Amino acid sequence: MESVEERVKKALKKPAEYGIDIDLSSFSPAPTNLKDLKGIEELPSRERKYMEEVGFAGDFKAGGFLQIDQKAVFKKFGFNGLEIKSISEFSEEEKERYLWKLIDPATDKYTATVYFMPPEGYFIKSKKGAMIDTPFQSCLFLRSHGAIQAPHNVVIAEENSRIYVVTGCTVMPEKVGVHIGVTEMYVKRGAFLGFVMIHNWRNAVHVRPRTVVYVEEGGTFVSHYIITSPVPSLQALPKVYLKGEGARAYLSNVAITSSGDLDFGTEAFLEAENTSVEIVSKIFAAGKSKIVARGYIVSKAVNTKGHVECRALLKGGEAVVQAVPSLKSYGEGAELTHEAALGKIAEDEVNYLVAKGLSREEAISTLVRGFLRVEAKGVPSRLEDEIRNTIERSATSLL
């Protein structure tokens, strides 16, 4: 019988189902021989500036985690209701218990690469009944040129707990590389997990996140994913399984780019009665960007609800956006809907704002910011402000 390792080795040549393929042999594993930090003030000010742009700043009241290349260099413990570890600290028993339980390492060449890399990433668990409204902050920073960064993250919201996690991912501007993030998340019975991920890869890094979320009875998962800069290529299709009765999920994806091949979205499975999901994508595509936005919902139970929405603004004559919604129901009892709208900035709306006293540039900026605004469901006001400000800064940079 074929071993797991033999099966995963074969997958090193297996391309992803979607998105363009990249030659990983052109890159090298990111270094692991970095020194630990007592505080992020030990970092060069230029690196701290780039981290702050993706939300990694402040007092880390709930806790903080920083991975540079393939090494966790900083951890700060916050509230007693949180357990924090780096994956490299895992015992063999913990590796067996937590890693590769939701994601098959032989899924494609990217998951297989993570499997064979030195294990690193964050482990965050909220304890049963803990209600933590201050976001835990983490950052994945690529410093080395031509490197593959491959964090493996695990997040667990224990029964009847509440936790928010903000992850910012970025790179030094002059560096190129590959980021492959494997993330496994569990929302236990009656728990709430809010997850915000901000990517700013500065048109230098190929991005291949692999994420699976498992939501139990009465659990709620809320995700906001923001791509704030061009990337050479990105392919991501997180999978959310609503396994328990009354489980809910809301996922928003915002992409702001002027170049690159992006293929992203969400796939949700409604597998228990009274489960529901909403998937919303907002895209501002300029330059020569090519974007495929996917939203897939599969219902396998009664009294389920799901909605997919994709809206895109295109600037210039070379950007391409394709919306790919898909709804599938096994049997009756599901209420699934989708809508999509792709277009340009409306000239009559620009003229209306100009007539009100704005310059043409101000009018276009106002319309784009309004278009990209997403409903920041289920997040504290501080995070809502951060999401809005990040989107507005990024959109303004392309105008």
Secondary structure as UniProt FT lines:
FT   HELIX           4..11
FT   TURN            12..13
FT   HELIX           24..26
FT   STRAND          28..29
FT   HELIX           40..42
FT   HELIX           45..53
FT   TURN            54..55
FT   STRAND          63..68
FT   TURN            69..70
FT   STRAND          71..77
FT   TURN            80..81
FT   STRAND          82..86
FT   HELIX           87..89
FT   HELIX           92..98
FT   TURN            99..100
FT   TURN            105..106
FT   HELIX           109..116
FT   STRAND          122..126
FT   TURN            128..129
FT   STRAND          136..142
FT   TURN            145..146
FT   STRAND          147..149
FT   STRAND          152..157
FT   TURN            159..160
FT   STRAND          162..171
FT   TURN            173..174
FT   STRAND          177..179
FT   STRAND          182..187
FT   TURN            189..190
FT   STRAND          192..200
FT   TURN            202..203
FT   STRAND          205..207
FT   STRAND          210..215
FT   TURN            217..218
FT   STRAND          220..227
FT   STRAND          233..236
FT   STRAND          239..242
FT   TURN            245..246
FT   STRAND          248..257
FT   STRAND          261..270
FT   TURN            273..274
FT   STRAND          276..285
FT   TURN            287..288
FT   STRAND          290..299
FT   STRAND          304..314
FT   STRAND          320..329
FT   STRAND          334..343
FT   HELIX           347..355
FT   TURN            356..357
FT   HELIX           360..372
FT   TURN            377..378
FT   HELIX           381..398
//
